[in-house]
Amino acid sequence: MPRVDPHRPTPAPLPAFLFLLLLLAALLLQGCSLLPGRKDAGKADDAPSALAGSSDAADGKTGRRGFNVRVEGPDEARELLEQHLELQRYRRLPDLQLPEISRLMVAADANARDLLGTLGYFTPTLKMEIVDLPASAAVPYEVRIQVEPGPRTKVVTHRIDFQGPIATDDKAEAQRKAIRDGWPLSEGQDFTQSAWEGAKNGGQRKLVAERFPTGSIALSRADIDADNATARLSVTYQSGPAYRFGPFVLQGGERYSADGARRIARIPTGQPYSQQELLDAQARLASSGYYDSVFLTLDTDGDPQAASVIAQVREAKLQKIVLGVGFTSDSGPRLSADHIINRMPLLDWRAVTRLSVDRNTRSLNTEWSAIPGDDGWRWITSGELKQDLSGDYEVDSGRARFGRSKSDPKIDRAYYLQYDYALNRGIGAPPSASALSANWSWTGRYFDDAGSPRRGWGLGLELGAGYTLSGAQRPFTRVDARSLYILPLGSVAEGDAPGLARQSRLALRAQFGAVTAAEDAQIPSTLRFLTGGDTSVRGYAYRSIGTTDANGATVAGRYLGVLSAEWQRPLVLGGKVSAWESVVFVDAGSVADELSRLNKPQVGVGVGARWRSPVGPVQADLGYGVETRKFRLHLRLGFSF
């Protein structure tokens, strides 16, 4: 045990005191450099660099600081380095000295090689130098980088493997084949980092789209032979367990029943998981009008053979009024007011009532619809009163309808009984008429984008049969068929995904309508045909093309034929596809009371522009009516089929 000697003399405090005095003096001397008016000779006003004694990258006389970066080489490599080279971050540092710029250039060489490697150039030749700039320049120096990328790396082999149930499940053979056949980065193609990442992630998206929502990339490898500019790729996907749809669980519902939401969503309980089925169910709930927001997820923490589908919703109000304004060149400005009630008393149906007024039309209509059953079909009933211009005569009309309908993301169908009447007003107007008919309709929309399509097709068909109720009661049939086909012509690359933007497109549109009945049958004008306007034959006024009566006035006819061809071409600005398109079109339409007289169509030709706005395509067309010899401007917002 150590001992303390009480008789040992205590050290004097003088050395410690002197040390404190020296420390205080050093601090005071450093503080003097912070006083106003104290500057180091040859230094700028800014904080000094860590490399004391070196040359400064600032001109003390003119105040010029920093440096420029200039990259010379192929456009692709030059743009990449100009945007992402780390050296760019230091160009305007006020206290950067020349030796530090030289050190940054050493790091920039490695950084540039890494960046060029993402484009598939692994053996580039780089030349870097610092150039003094004349006194008239804004900065004293320029860093010049000359780039010769060398050969781009090509893919020579690729291999795709699977782990988990997908590897041995015979039912997953089609899915495995789709992932392998759809692999975009195959032999002979250029290797880039973005293409490599896109290929891997694209395969994973196909994996999780069907049966295996927890699938992932277990292993990926890109072996690069820089000397030979080749790449050997391999990726292994881990599927995880196969899932089936289980019970539907509603979260956030208070006003409207969970069973009603289940019937609207129509989740195929017990069937293998499908991402598209989940998205379709979400779309049905979102478009039902009962909910302001909907988000569907699959509970992957439970039993994979009965995974719950969780619907998180925010309910719409029980009632609301929506006011709207609009404009079309066909009908001018339009005002509308909608009243919506999501649960009618007693019926628990949904009712939407609309009042609409524009230059030519005043209408009041209401539609009541029930919650669909488990098969997706719902009961509907509707009524409408309208004052409209039909050819050269004004028409007061009414319509009542009762039937069933079913709507899916791509297909709408319905069958219904319908009552129509039309009271024609004006000197020499056709006689008023009414009719009762049974009808069936089907509409399919197979476009790549429902709001602004670039490819795809649509088909609509209406069939009806009935009896006239005015004058001699006669049977009649009615057919109305319409189609639209958008054909891409060539492709250009947009970003890293080739083919997303089309060099041009051809939109082909056709419509045919026919009402067959005895000559003395009085068919309501609302069931007969007129054409002309924004969505039919441009260059002519809205519904101005019809047949001619004994007074020389235009009236609705029994047969309709419309054909249209439109060439759409995106405008390329600055090397990139813009949101603007140019259009050239030819429309032709004819209306007659005899099928043989459809061979004399009225033709409209013209040019136009399209703008893909955030709220939908804005269309402006200038049409010339060949028969009328007049120009007409057509404006329209949105796409509908």
Secondary structure, DSSP 8 states (H G I E B T S, - for coil): -----TTS----SHHHHHHHHHHHHHHHHHHHTTSTT---TT--SS---SSTTS-BSS-TTT----EEEEEES-HHHHHHHHHH-GGGGGTT-TT-BHHHHHHHHHHHHHHHHHHHHTTT--S-EEEEEEEE--TTSSSSEEEEEEEE--S--EEEEEEEEEESGGGT-GGGHHHHHHHHHT-SS-TTSB--HHHHHHHHHHHHHHHHHBT-TT-EEEEEEEEEETTTTEEEEEEEEE-----BEEEEEEES-SSS-HHHHHHHH---TTSB-BHHHHHHHHHHHHHTSSEEEEEEEE-TTS-GGGEEEEEEEEE--SEEEEEEEEEETTTEEEEEEEEEESS-TTT--EEEEEEEE-SS-EEEEEEEE----TTS-EEEEEEEEEEEEETTEEEEEEEEEEEEEEE-SSEEEEEEEEEEEEEEESTT----EEEEEEEEEEEEEEES-SSS-SSEEEEEEEEEEEEE-SSS--EEEEEEEEEEEEEEEEEEEETTEEEEEEEEEEEEEEEEEEEEE-TT----GGGSB-B-STTSSTTS-TT-B-EE-TTS-EE-BSEEEEEEEEEEEEEEETTEEEEEEEEEEEEEEEEESSGGGGGS-EEEEEEEEEEEETTEEEEEEEEEETTTTEEEEEEEES---
